[in-house]
Amino acid sequence: MMKRMVRCKTWPTVAFALLSLLFCRCQNADEEIVIGFSQCTGNDLWRKTMHDDMLRELSFYDNTRLIIKDAEDDNSRQIQHIQEFINTGVDLLIVSPNEAEPVTPYIEQAYSSGIPVIVIDRKSSSNLYTAYIGADNFEIGKAAAEFALTSFDQDTVKVLEIWGLRGSTPAIERHKGFNAGLANHDVFEIVASVNGEWQYEKALTRFGSAIDTLDIDLVFAHNDQMGKAAHEVLLNKKRRKDIQVYGVDGLPGSGGGLEMVMNGVLDATFLYPTGGNEAIRLAVDILQGRPVTKEHRLITTAIHEGNVRTLKLQSEKILSQQQSIMRQQKLIADQNSLYKSQRIILYLVSGGLVVIIVLAIFLVKLLHSKQQINKKLQKKNEQVELASQQVKEANEAKLKFFTNISHEFRTPLTLILGPAEEMLKQKNRPLKDKEELGMIYKNAQRLLRLVNQLMDFRKIENNKLQVQASPSDLVSFIEDVVSSFKKVAKAQSIDLQFNCDAKPVEVWFDKDMIDKVLFNLLSNAFKFTTEKGFVHLTLKEYEDTVTIEVEDNGLGMSEEHVLHAFDRFYVGENNKGKGTGLGLALSKDLIELHHGSITVESKKHIGTKFTIALKKGNKHFSETELAHEESSIINDDNHLGLGELNTFTLSSSQPSETKENTVLIIEDDEHLRQFLGNSLSEYFNVVTAPSGTEGLKQALELIPDLIVTDLSLPGLDGIGLVRRMKSDMRTSHIPVIMLTSNHQESSQLEGLRSGAELYLTKPFRLSLLLEGIKTQIRNREILKSHYAEYHTSSKEDSPANVDLNARFLREFKTLINNNLSNTNFNVESISEELGMSRVQLYRKVKNMLGCSVHDYLNDTRLSKAKKLLQDNGLTISEIAYECGFSSPAYFSTAFKARFNITPSEYKNSLRSD
């Protein structure tokens, strides 16, 4: 038995070892060498010839790939290419620098990271590279000079030099070589130079601009393309016969330097080999570890009318032979590819046979093991079933207990609801008592509704809740449900509409269940729809179905919360602390009992739409689901409609002018907000807001005398609200009392540091809050007197860094004093200068100085006028205009109204004294 087990374990090991060996051989045979080439530019014929030479030479080496990246004469792009090659880890890097200095550090980086580097054509500024390939540009320039010495026999030869890219090493060295060749010959003089930057178009433009003012005999261009441009310019200007043109490159093929010399475009060119094939050969030698020299100089020669035909025939012969070799290599490559594919197929077939044999052995072993495992699983399943039954029984006991407790809730709730309803019916009861009783009644109804929902869930789980469908007009049914929300909509300024094209629409449904569903959807819509929003119901009739859409433009839900909207006990982000997660789950169960569907579409901050789909007719109901007698609607809130309850709530409109002080209450809990509003409205004008954002808006618009705010608010919280108010000149003077359920000392300190004058923790005594409000308003009156006395005194200089209120009064006073003589300066001018509305400015000044802006402006003008009358240097008319009065007559009237004496009488009294 042991031998058999060892044999079973050995077989897979041997099989997988054979497969690994086969795939490793395939992988090793196909290992690829990657050579990266960072080309400075590829848009000229010489560079394209270099690429062709490289690719032709590359065809001699299997599994070698060349990646060419063209920098297009851009240093930063070439640097990026080199870094990309370093990051991808090429086996070897070839670089033709655009300009030496900028690229050198990155060539050094590649070399230092262990990547062999071949610099081709143009050198870098250091010796940190593996090898360099290129013709000796200095010798090419010198050869051009020597050829020119033999071609001219006149006393003076004037030369124009067309440069390549000034910062590139080939251009610099060709210039130096040409100058060195002419150094001891005074006959030749370089009279001008043009920057062609190796490009035909730039040389054509710049040479054409320069030639008109120059008398020259020879043009030396650093490459053939720029020489061609010079030829065309001279030909157009009919000066070509008098001026010789030399180029550099001497490329074979169409458009190359050889063809240009033959066609008379150039008088001579100097061979500058691309080095493309030599670069590939050198790269392979380096990668294979063969010793190589660092400098590889390519030979050059002069090409002119005497030897051009011979050289052209030789180059064409070489190209023809290379093309023949490439065709033969392609055939060989195709044969190799066929051989490799057949070899891989053979390996795969062999490996497949080994795998099949191994799998067959394993299959027998697995079948035996499976039988053993099944026996163990059967025992475990029995244990799990027993544990599951115990858990089910325990859960059933908990649910039963929970159901019994829910039943027990109904008795005390009835005892609360009954007396409350009777007391509400009494006509002579004060409005305040009715409001408080309405609050008790509404919350008791809410508890009762939650208890009923829990009991409905229990019935659904036990399959005891059954539909009792009967035919009814769905349109009139929905209209009845919607009508109970009309007063709520009116109180909250919400556009409530029910739209239906057809009437009536007969559908079989359980009125009690559908009433609960619609009531829940509408309650949610109103809960999360802000003031002046909309809640729209739409009934649509189709051939086999009817849909009810409940749509609002409230807060909406995120995609994640839409997925869980109908999960039991799931509370969304907009409903934390305000719900149980039962309503929508129960609604879904009730609609599914009708064999219908309910879906939701929602986008955050845009709105939500619930769609209920009910089938027409009664064929989808079983016999037991059909009611023989029409059922009545049971709505827990119908004893006292929602609209009637909302008539007890405090309006948040503009405060009454009958009370002296205005208090703004910001509280997100509707019932606490209502309770505080009702309690404080006996003493103050009360305005309420349900959120920090709305509260800040109300504070800016109304400029109340005091604000009571909760710490935890949706959106802008209490701390942020107080900080924004205290940093705003329009509201910085308003005292704030902060309410919170957080009893931690750190939270209280944070509230006080934010600028709140008083911090009360819940639960709190109403008398304490009332006394705190009165004290803060009384303190504000004392501070108002202080500001009024201080800012009507003769002191002009006050500390620069005082509080925001003192700064406001200083700016206010300075603005008035600086514009007293301006007759057009009025309240509108002051509010515009201070960046406030007229209402905000009036209430700010009234709260701080106890007078209106107009009165303060007139008093200041009259005080100045009285002082000027004492100086006795100006006439009354001059004083009137100096103090900003529109006429002397109006000045006299205002002065007498203020001081009970005319300006003339006052002035005469001063003289008599």
GUBAKOL-477148 format. One record per residue (C-alpha): residue in three letters; z, y, x. Coordinates in steps of 0.02 Angstrom, whole numbers, plus 50000, padded with zeros to 5 digits. Example, Ala and Ser with C-alpha at 12.3 -4.5 7.8 and 13.67 -1.06 7.14 Angstrom:
ala503904977550615/ser503574994750684/
This chain:
met500005000050000/met500455012150141/lys498795008550230/arg497865012350070/met498785028950051/val498415033850232/arg496595029450208/cys496515040450052/lys497255055050144/thr496135052550297/trp494495052350200/pro494625070250135/thr495115076650306/val493615068550390/ala492445074350251/phe492985092350258/ala492915092050449/leu491095086250441/leu490665099650313/ser491515113050419/leu490545107450572/leu488895108050477/phe489205125650409/cys489855131850576/arg488235126150658/cys487235135250525/gln488295150750546/asn488215150650737/ala486345148150733/asp486165163250621/glu487355175150713/glu486575192350712/ile486585205750848/val486605223450779/ile485965238050883/gly486265255550817/phe485075269750865/ser485615287850836/gln483955297450844/cys484025316350861/thr482435318350757/gly481065307150693/asn479805319450623/asp478625320650772/leu477305308550837/trp478215305051002/arg479795299450912/lys478815288750790/thr477925280550937/met479635277051015/his480185268350853/asp478575257950851/asp478845252851033/met480625247550995/leu480145237350843/arg478725228750937/glu479895224051078/leu481235218650954/ser480045205750880/phe480265195351039/tyr482115192451003/asp482785182050859/asn484315187450756/thr484285205050826/arg484275219750706/leu483975238150744/ile484735251650631/ile483955268950655/lys484825284650590/asp483865300950598/ala484925316750625/glu483455328450585/asp483895340650727/asp485675342750659/asn487115340650784/ser488445337750651/arg487405324450565/gln487115315350730/ile488985315850765/gln489295308250593/his488015294450628/ile488835290050794/gln490545288950711/glu489825277750575/phe489115266150706/ile490815265650794/asn491725261950631/thr490535247950581/gly490685240250755/val488885238650812/asp488585227450963/leu487685241051060/leu487325259551032/ile485755269151085/val485855288151076/ser484515301351099/pro485575317451097/asn484965332250997/glu485965343851111/ala487005337651257/glu488645347251240/pro489105344151055/val488675325551058/thr489435320751227/pro491265318251168/tyr490705305751035/ile489615296151158/glu491155295151270/gln492195289251120/ala490975274951085/tyr490935270251268/ser492845270651281/ser493015259551125/gly492065245551215/ile490335247951140/pro488935248051271/val487975264451262/ile486175267651315/val485665285951325/ile483795288151303/asp482605302751333/arg483935316451334/lys485515315551439/ser487295318951388/ser488475330451483/ser489505316551565/asn489255299851653/leu490255289651526/tyr488835278451466/thr488155261451514/ala486365266051558/tyr485085280051544/ile483215277751510/gly481955291751522/ala480625299951623/asp481125312751754/asn480855328851657/phe481075339151814/glu479645329651897/ile478565331651740/gly478815350551745/lys478465350651932/ala476885339851908/ala476255352351778/ala476505366551904/glu475615356952043/phe474155352951929/ala474025371451882/leu473965376252068/thr472395365452089/ser471575371751929/phe471585390651962/asp470785400152106/gln471065417952045/asp472245430752122/thr473445431851975/val473875418551845/lys474975423951700/val475915409851612/leu476735408651440/glu477985394251420/ile478315386351249/trp480055378951255/gly480745363851166/leu482535364851097/arg483435376451218/gly485045366351223/ser484205349351254/thr484125342251430/pro482225338251428/ala481795356451390/ile483005363051523/glu482385351051658/arg480515353551620/his480785372251635/lys481705370251799/gly480375358351870/phe478945370051820/asn479815384951902/ala480185374652058/gly478355369652073/leu477795388052065/ala479235394752170/asn478245397852331/his476645403752246/asp476655422152201/val474985420452113/phe475835412551961/glu476985422851852/ile477875417251693/val477705432851586/ala478435426351421/ser479225411551332/val479255405551150/asn480545394151068/gly479535380450984/glu481025368450966/trp479835353550987/gln479035357050817/tyr477225361050780/glu477585372950634/lys478855383650728/ala477745384650882/leu476245389650775/thr477215403950693/arg478135410550845/phe476685408950969/gly475535417550843/ser476755432250835/ala476905433851024/ile475105431551087/asp474385447751017/thr475325458751142/leu475125447351294/asp473775444851425/ile473955426751488/asp472925413551578/leu473955397851549/val475075390751411/phe476315377351466/ala477025368651310/his478485356551328/asn477605343951214/asp475855340551150/gln476195345850969/met476715363351023/gly475185363751138/lys474095359350989/ala474875374050894/ala474445385751040/his472655379151043/glu472425382850857/val473135400450871/leu472015404451022/leu470515396950933/asn470805408050782/lys470975423350892/lys469415418350992/arg470365417951157/arg470365399251188/lys468985399351322/asp469985411351432/ile471655402251422/gln472105384551474/val473395374451375/tyr474485360751450/gly475595348851351/val476825334751385/asp476925317051310/gly475165309751331/leu475385297551186/pro474005285051145/gly473315282550972/ser472725294250836/gly473435311950855/gly474165308051026/gly473985317851188/leu472595306651254/glu471525310551102/met471925329251117/val471315329851298/met469735320451252/asn469395332451108/gly469735348051212/val471295352951115/leu472285351851278/asp471635354751454/ala472945342851522/thr474475333051470/phe475805324051569/leu476335306651523/tyr478105305951456/pro478405287551410/thr479485284551256/gly480505270851340/gly480695262051172/asn480235244551232/glu481225246851394/ala482765251851291/ile482705235851189/arg482465224951344/leu483905233851431/ala485015231851276/val484715213051271/asp485095211651457/ile486745221051432/leu487255210451283/gln486855194351375/gly487915199851523/arg486515202351649/pro486815215451785/val485895231851753/thr485715248251847/lys486375264251770/glu484825275351791/his483095269651735/arg481745282251775/leu480035280451691/ile478475285251789/thr477365299751740/thr475575305051778/ala474405319351741/ile473065316351609/his471545327551618/glu469695327551588/gly469365316751742/asn470455301651696/val470745302951511/arg469375290651457/thr469995277151574/leu471795279251517/lys471295279251333/leu470325262851352/gln471815254951438/ser473035260551304/glu471905254351163/lys471765237451250/ile473655236351268/leu473905240951084/ser472655227851030/gln473525214451134/gln475225219551064/gln474595218350886/ser473895200950923/ile475575195750995/met476475202550841/arg475355192350725/gln475715176650824/gln477565180450821/lys477515182650633/leu476745165350615/ile478075158050729/ala479425167050630/asp478755159950466/gln478795142250541/asn480575145150604/ser481105151350434/leu480375135950350/tyr481235124750479/lys482915133450452/ser482815132150263/gln482375113650273/arg483795110950397/ile485025119650281/ile484445109050134/leu484725093450240/tyr486465099250288/leu486875103050106/val486245086250043/ser487235077150178/gly488775087350140/gly488545084449953/leu488515065549977/val490115066350078/val490945077049945/ile490405065249805/ile491165050449897/val492785059849929/leu492875065949748/ala492615048349683/ile494095042249786/phe495155056849729/leu494675054249547/val495395036749546/lys496995043249625/leu497115058049504/leu496915046949351/his498395036849408/ser499415052649446/lys498945060249277/gln499685045449184/gln501325047849278/ile501335066549245/asn500965064249060/lys502495053249042/lys503585066549125/leu502805080449019/gln503125070648860/lys504975069848902/lys505015088348943/asn504105092748782/glu505405083548683/gln506755093448772/val505815109948742/glu505575105948558/leu507425102648541/ala507865119048628/ser506555128248524/gln507315121448365/gln509035127148420/val508355144548461/lys507465145148293/glu509055140548203/ala510035153748299/asn508695166748263/glu508685161748081/ala510565164148075/lys510395181448153/leu509025186448030/lys510045179947886/phe511535190047944/phe510425205347966/thr509715203047792/asn511455201547718/ile511995217447807/ser510415226147742/his510905220947566/glu512645227847595/phe511885244747643/arg511125246647472/thr512795248347380/pro513495263147481/leu511775271247483/thr511725270147294/leu513455277947285/ile512795292247394/leu511135294547306/gly511825293947128/pro513115307947139/ala511955318447249/glu510555317247122/glu511725321846979/met512385336947073/leu510615342647113/lys510195342546927/gln511565355146889/lys510685371746858/asn512145383446896/arg512435376547071/pro512135389347212/leu510505387947311/lys511435384647474/asp512375369947397/lys510735363047331/glu509955364247504/glu511385354547584/leu511405341747444/gly509515340147462/met509745336347646/ile511045322947606/tyr509935315547472/lys508365315547580/asn509205306847728/ala510025294047612/gln508305290547540/arg507655288447717/leu509025275547754/leu508615266547593/arg506765266247636/leu507145258847808/val508255245547729/asn506855241347607/gln505605240047750/leu506755227947843/met506945217347687/asp505055217447660/phe504815211147838/arg506055197247803/lys505115192447646/ile503455192347738/glu504155181147876/asn504805168947745/asn503195170147644/lys504185176647496/leu503295193347479/gln501755190547373/val500415202147307/gln500395205347121/ala498665213047105/ser498025220846946/pro496455231146907/ser496725249946914/asp495825266246950/leu496095269147135/val495565287447123/ser496915292546998/phe498185281847092/ile497855291047256/glu497875307847166/asp499635303947102/val500235299547278/val499425315047355/ser500185326447222/ser501945322347284/phe501475329647454/lys500695345847393/lys502305355947404/val502615349247579/ala500855354547628/lys501105371847554/ala502775374347640/gln502025369247810/ser500355378347782/ile499415361847799/asp497715359547716/leu497945343847607/gln496355337347524/phe495805321647433/asn493915319047432/cys493015306247324/asp491195305547270/ala491395293047128/lys492655292846986/pro493415281346927/val493415267047056/glu494185251046991/val495015240047121/trp496235225447112/phe497815229747209/asp499715229147205/lys500235246847162/asp501955245547240/met501255239347407/ile499805251547419/asp500985265747370/lys502115261147517/val500625260647635/leu499925277447581/phe501655285547580/asn501955279447758/leu500255285447822/leu500435302547740/ser502235304447804/asn501635300747981/ala500195312847963/phe501335327047906/lys502615322748040/phe501375325048183/thr500255338848111/thr500685356448162/glu500705371748049/lys498975376947983/gly498285359748023/phe497465347947898/val497775330947817/his496245324147727/leu496085308247622/thr494335301747588/leu493885287547469/lys492195279347500/glu491425265947389/tyr490225252847456/glu489395237847377/asp490795225447414/thr492205236047484/val493155252247461/thr493865262047609/ile495275274847612/glu495305286447763/val496865296347807/glu496395309147940/asp497385323048024/asn497175334848173/gly498935332248239/leu499575326748409/gly498555310748417/met498885295348525/ser498325289448696/glu497215273948711/glu498685263148765/his499735267948613/val498275265248494/leu498245247048553/his500085244948504/ala500095256048349/phe500375241448228/asp501615231748338/arg503335229348261/phe504725240348329/tyr503475249148444/val503825267848457/gly502415278848526/glu502625293148648/asn502545306248508/asn503845297148402/lys505245293448526/gly506915296348445/lys506105299448275/gly505645282248210/thr505945263548210/gly504195256848235/leu504255247948065/gly503135258447953/leu501415254948026/ala501815236648061/leu502355234347879/ser500815243747818/lys499695231947915/asp500575216647842/leu500435223447665/ile498565227047683/glu498265209747757/leu499175202247607/his497785210747507/his496515201747619/gly495975218947681/ser496075227747849/ile496805243547923/thr496195251648085/val496615267248182/glu495595279348286/ser496505292648385/lys496275304648530/lys497695313748612/his497855332048556/ile496355329948439/gly496975319548292/thr497135302548210/lys496185293248075/phe496805277547985/thr495525267747885/ile496035255247750/ala494705243147687/leu494985233947521/lys493805221447442/lys493115224047268/gly493435211647128/asn494785198147126/lys493915182847196/his494795184647362/phe496505183147276/ser497275166547228/glu497905163647051/thr499705166847103/glu499215183647181/leu498575190647016/ala499775200146902/his499715196146717/glu500565212546672/glu500255229446752/ser501605233346879/ser502405250346898/ile502455260847053/ile504105260647144/asn504315275147263/asp506005278047340/asp505675296547348/asn505075298747169/his506835301547106/leu506745318047196/gly505005322247259/leu504655327847436/gly503985344147372/glu505565347647274/leu506645344047426/asn505625355947530/thr505975370147412/phe507735369447482/thr507175372047661/leu507275388847748/ser505655398447765/ser505155403047943/ser504205418747891/gln504615436547943/pro506475440847929/ser507165451647788/glu507545469647831/thr509165469247730/lys510165462347878/glu510325471948041/asn510075458148172/thr508745444548190/val509155427248262/leu507795414948317/ile508275396448305/ile507225384148409/glu507625366048365/asp506465350948351/asp507585341248231/glu507045347248060/his508705344047973/leu509775352248106/arg508565366948109/gln508695368447921/phe510605367047925/leu510795380548058/gly509575391847970/asn510465390247803/ser512175392847882/leu511705408247984/ser510575416547856/glu512135423447768/tyr512455434547919/phe510765437448004/asn508895437647977/val508455419948031/val506785414048101/thr506515395748152/ala505315386648268/pro505105367748294/ser504585368048479/gly504795377848639/thr502995383748638/glu503115390048459/gly504825397648496/leu504135407448645/lys502715413648535/gln503945419348400/ala505055427848531/leu503585437848600/glu502985442948428/leu504665447148345/ile505795452048494/pro507365445248405/asp509135450848443/leu509695433348497/ile508975415948521/val509815399048487/thr508825384948570/asp509005366348599/leu508885360048778/ser507745345148738/leu506165351448655/pro504405344148645/gly503215352248769/leu504125367248842/asp505975362448856/gly507465374148839/ile507665377349026/gly505825381849047/leu505885392648890/val507385402848952/arg506645405049126/arg505005411549056/met505895423448937/lys507065430249071/ser505595433249189/asp504585442649056/met504985461149040/arg504645460448853/thr506025447548818/ser507175448448970/his508525457848873/ile508705444748734/pro510325434348749/val510115415448733/ile511335402048671/met510845384448724/leu511285368648625/thr511215351148697/ser511905333548675/asn512025331748864/his513855333448915/gln513565332249104/glu514195346949205/ser512605347749309/ser511565349849152/gln512705363849091/leu512585372649260/glu510685371349256/gly510655379249083/leu511755393749137/arg510795396449299/ser509165397449202/gly509855413149117/ala510695406848958/glu512215417248908/leu513135403048819/tyr513025383948827/leu513675373248681/thr513675354248678/lys513385343948520/pro514305340848409/phe514945358648394/arg515905368548264/leu514825380548166/ser516205393748175/leu516135392948366/leu514255395548366/leu514395409848240/glu515735418448343/gly514685416048501/ile513185424348418/lys514225439148357/thr515025441348529/gln513345441248619/ile512615454048497/arg514175464848516/asn514035463948706/arg512205468648693/glu512695484148593/ile513935489148730/leu512585486548862/lys511385496748755/ser512585511448758/his512755509748946/tyr510875510048971/ala510665524848853/glu511995535148946/tyr511385530049118/his509555533849088/thr509825550449002/ser510885556549148/ser510185567349286/lys510135552949412/glu508365549649469/asp508625537249610/ser509275520149563/pro509365504249666/ala507685496049693/asn508235478249662/val509195479249498/asp508935467449350/leu507315466849251/asn508015477449108/ala508565491649223/arg506865490949309/phe506005492149140/leu507015507449090/arg506685515749259/glu504815512849242/phe504875518649061/lys505775534849106/thr504675538149260/leu503085535649157/ile503675548249026/asn504255561149155/asn502585560049248/asn501575563149089/leu502625576048994/ser501315589749012/asn499945578348942/thr499725582648758/asn498745566448729/phe500155555748800/asn500935545848656/val501695528948610/glu500005520148626/ser499815526748803/ile501555520548852/ser501285503048779/glu499595501648867/glu500325507049035/leu501805494949022/gly500715480448961/met501595478248793/ser501085479348613/arg501765493748509/val502925481948414/gln503615474048574/leu503885491048655/tyr504735498048499/arg505935483348483/lys506305482848670/val506745501448676/lys507675500548511/asn508725485848572/met509125494248739/leu509245512948699/gly509595513248513/cys508145524948475/ser506285524048447/val504995527348584/his504345542848491/asp506095550148475/tyr506465547248659/leu504815555548711/asn505155570748600/asp506965572248661/thr506385571648843/arg505065585148811/leu506305596348720/ser507635594048857/lys506365599448988/ala505825614248880/lys507635619848862/lys507845619249052/leu506245629349078/leu506845642448953/gln508415644349058/asp507385647849216/asn506575662749125/gly504985661649229/leu503705656349097/thr503205662248924/ile503605651648772/ser501765646848753/glu501675641448935/ile503265631048915/ala502575622948757/tyr500995616948846/glu501955612449004/cys503045600548902/gly501565592348813/phe501655600548641/ser499975603048556/ser500375621148503/pro501765634248523/ala502055633748335/tyr502385614948335/phe503505617348488/ser504545630648397/thr504735619348244/ala505275604248348/phe506455614648456/lys507325622048305/ala507475604948222/arg508305598248379/phe509435612848431/asn509575622948267/ile508865638348354/thr507095644348393/pro506485645548574/ser506405664748562/glu508185665948496/tyr508795654048630/lys507925664148767/asn508635680648699/ser510375673248693/leu510235668948877/arg509745686948919/ser511185694448820/asp512385683148914/
